[in-house]
Amino acid sequence: MTAAETSQVAKKLFVRGHAMNAKLVGRAATVIAETAGIAVPPGTKVLLGEQQGVGPEYPLSYEKLTTVLAFYTVKDWHEACELCIKLLKNGGIGHTLSIHTENPEMAMRFAEKPVFRILVNTASTQGGVGASTGLAPAFTLGCGTWGGSATSDNVTPRHLINIKRVAYGIKDFTENTAPSHSVCGAQGGSTGAISEDQLMNVVNEVISLLKRRGDN
């Protein structure tokens, strides 16, 4: 589409800022074009709108769930990586990233992005729901903690099953204190029991360790 046509389509695609217009979700490209008042060849499958950035000034950089795609041109794959991160943070972090490449190293570099499904050399829609990949077949795709979800998996019946467990004690907790030398014997006693403050110190130590690992 031309810049003017892209603007016309964007105005119809969104309501209340960048909320999707439900009437155009999943509709044919020709229907959207007609609604926006632009002419397209018969049989047109997708409307492409070139964008120069990400954010409020570039409406097609937001989620659309229809036959309209944003189109970007970058100078190299490094710039493409940076652009992907911006797009994910703009709407879709944790969800899915698709890349077509014959370079395994490049695929792994993209796999470092904040997303839980990295699809390589397959259509993103079919690949994400498991139709063309080994992922679990599902139409509900968790976005993990990055996206505020309880799971990063493709949600299947296994996630919806309630499991009751009866757990017997098999070891004495006092014999398995946390791995901190500052806890053992801190009270000067021989029972091995630890105080609430000591337990919180151990918890804080573990949290600090996990944070350091995350930074690395």
SULCORHU-V743007 format. One record per residue. N is the residue number from 1. RES is the residue in three letters. PSI is psi in whole degrees, 0 to 359 (none if undefined). Layout:
[[N,RES,PSI] [N,RES,PSI]]
//
This chain:
[[1,MET,154] [2,THR,170] [3,ALA,320] [4,ALA,318] [5,GLU,321] [6,THR,318] [7,SER,318] [8,GLN,316] [9,VAL,317] [10,ALA,323] [11,LYS,331] [12,LYS,333] [13,LEU,333] [14,PHE,150] [15,VAL,153] [16,ARG,60] [17,GLY,252] [18,HIS,26] [19,ALA,139] [20,MET,139] [21,ASN,109] [22,ALA,333] [23,LYS,342] [24,LEU,359] [25,VAL,126] [26,GLY,10] [27,ARG,159] [28,ALA,151] [29,ALA,322] [30,THR,324] [31,VAL,316] [32,ILE,318] [33,ALA,316] [34,GLU,319] [35,THR,323] [36,ALA,353] [37,GLY,31] [38,ILE,153] [39,ALA,134] [40,VAL,156] [41,PRO,147] [42,PRO,141] [43,GLY,3] [44,THR,129] [45,LYS,325] [46,VAL,144] [47,LEU,122] [48,LEU,129] [49,GLY,117] [50,GLU,136] [51,GLN,148] [52,GLN,1] [53,GLY,191] [54,VAL,136] [55,GLY,189] [56,PRO,328] [57,GLU,352] [58,TYR,80] [59,PRO,328] [60,LEU,359] [61,SER,357] [62,TYR,167] [63,GLU,138] [64,LYS,327] [65,LEU,44] [66,THR,193] [67,THR,34] [68,VAL,129] [69,LEU,144] [70,ALA,144] [71,PHE,129] [72,TYR,148] [73,THR,130] [74,VAL,163] [75,LYS,330] [76,ASP,178] [77,TRP,338] [78,HIS,315] [79,GLU,326] [80,ALA,321] [81,CYS,313] [82,GLU,320] [83,LEU,319] [84,CYS,319] [85,ILE,318] [86,LYS,318] [87,LEU,319] [88,LEU,316] [89,LYS,334] [90,ASN,336] [91,GLY,101] [92,GLY,9] [93,ILE,135] [94,GLY,347] [95,HIS,269] [96,THR,144] [97,LEU,136] [98,SER,136] [99,ILE,142] [100,HIS,115] [101,THR,152] [102,GLU,7] [103,ASN,105] [104,PRO,324] [105,GLU,319] [106,MET,320] [107,ALA,319] [108,MET,330] [109,ARG,321] [110,PHE,333] [111,ALA,348] [112,GLU,351] [113,LYS,159] [114,PRO,69] [115,VAL,150] [116,PHE,351] [117,ARG,115] [118,ILE,111] [119,LEU,129] [120,VAL,124] [121,ASN,46] [122,THR,157] [123,ALA,135] [124,SER,321] [125,THR,309] [126,GLN,323] [127,GLY,319] [128,GLY,324] [129,VAL,7] [130,GLY,2] [131,ALA,325] [132,SER,12] [133,THR,183] [134,GLY,9] [135,LEU,155] [136,ALA,131] [137,PRO,121] [138,ALA,149] [139,PHE,355] [140,THR,114] [141,LEU,113] [142,GLY,145] [143,CYS,10] [144,GLY,190] [145,THR,332] [146,TRP,320] [147,GLY,10] [148,GLY,24] [149,SER,160] [150,ALA,348] [151,THR,154] [152,SER,2] [153,ASP,166] [154,ASN,122] [155,VAL,121] [156,THR,176] [157,PRO,333] [158,ARG,329] [159,HIS,347] [160,LEU,1] [161,ILE,132] [162,ASN,126] [163,ILE,122] [164,LYS,136] [165,ARG,137] [166,VAL,114] [167,ALA,119] [168,TYR,146] [169,GLY,130] [170,ILE,354] [171,LYS,155] [172,ASP,121] [173,PHE,323] [174,THR,346] [175,GLU,0] [176,ASN,58] [177,THR,162] [178,ALA,154] [179,PRO,62] [180,SER,120] [181,HIS,340] [182,SER,343] [183,VAL,314] [184,CYS,125] [185,GLY,12] [186,ALA,331] [187,GLN,353] [188,GLY,5] [189,GLY,177] [190,SER,8] [191,THR,340] [192,GLY,357] [193,ALA,151] [194,ILE,152] [195,SER,169] [196,GLU,321] [197,ASP,321] [198,GLN,320] [199,LEU,319] [200,MET,326] [201,ASN,319] [202,VAL,315] [203,VAL,315] [204,ASN,324] [205,GLU,317] [206,VAL,317] [207,ILE,317] [208,SER,320] [209,LEU,317] [210,LEU,322] [211,LYS,318] [212,ARG,319] [213,ARG,322] [214,GLY,322] [215,ASP,330] [216,ASN,none]]
//
